[in-house]
Amino acid sequence: MTQIPAVLLRHRITVEPYAGEGAYGAQYRHAIPNVRALVDEAPRMVRTADGRQVTATATVIAGPTLDCPPGSVITLPDGRTTTALTVARHTAPGLPVPACTEVTCE
C-alpha cells in the first residue's frame, strides 16, 4: 500500500485523540504534535455517525496511520481548535493509489 506523498502534506496540526467519557467529561490521550496534514478550511455539510447533519468547517487529509477517532480535539495551523466529526480511512489494496485518512472537523 502506498501512502500519500509527504510533499502534499503542507500543514502541521496537533491531535488529542478522544479516549471516551470519564467521571468529569470527555477524556483525551496525550497530544500528538506536528502531524503532517493537508488542511482545507472550506465549509461543507456532513452527516455524523449518530445521523446529525452538521456543517464541517475544515477537512484534514493525513497519513493512513493517523490516530484520530471522532471526538478528538485538533489544533489547526492557524491555532484554531476544533473537534473531529467524522473519520474516513481511504485504502485501495492492490491499486496504485495512495492511502490516507480524511477527518472532517466542526
N, C-alpha and C positions, 0 to 999 in steps of 0.2 A: 504494500500500500504506500503510495507516495503522499507526502504532506504538502500543504500549501507552502509555496516558496516564501522564505523569511523576508525577502526583499519587498513583498507585498504587505507585510505586517508593519506598517509605518508608525503606529502609535504604541504607547506604553500605558497599561492600566493596572490597577490593583484590585484583586478579587479576595473577598472574605467569604469563603464557602459556607452556605447555610447548613447547620447541623441539626436543626429541629427546634421544637419548643421545650423550654425548661420552666421551672417554677417562676422565673421572673421575665418570661417572654422569649423572644427568638434568641437562639444560641448560634454562634458562628465559630468556625475553626480559625486557626491562625491565618492572618492575611498573607496573600501571595503577591509580593510586589513585582513591578517591572515585567508584567506579562505582555509579550509582543502580540499586537492585535491590529486589526483594521476597524476603525470606528466610523459609522455612518450615522449622523445625527438628524436624518430626515424622519419626520413622524409618519407612522403608518398604523393601521388598525390590525390588531392580532386577537386571537381567542386563547385565553389561558386554559390550563388543564381542568379547572373547575367550570369551564363554559362561559365565563365572563368575556365580553368583548370590550377591550380597552385600547387606548392609544399608546403605542410604544414611541418613545422619544429618541431612542438610539438603537442601533443594531451593531453588535460586535462580532467580528469574524476572528477566530483564533485557531491555534493548532488543535488536532484531534484529541489530545490528551488533557485539555483544559478541565479542571475540577471546578465546576460552577453549576450546582443544582439550582432549580428555580427557588427564589427567595434569597439568593446570595446578594451581598452588597458589592457593588462595583464602583470604583472611583475612576472616572473618565479622565482623559488627558488635560482637560481644562479645569480639573479639580471638582467638578460636579459629582455628587454621589447619587447613585440610582440603584434600583433593585431589579434583579433578573426575573423576567416574567415567564419566558419560555426558553428552552434549550433544545437545539436540534443538532444531532451528530450526523454529518454527511459523509458517507463512505460509499465506495463503489468497488468492491473487491474484484480484482482481475481486469479492471478498466484503467486506462492511463489518465485518470483524473485525480486531482489532489483531495485528500480527506481533510475535513475541517469541522469546527464547532461553531454554530451560529447561535448567539444569545440575543434575545430582544429584551430591552430594558424600559421600565416605566419612567 
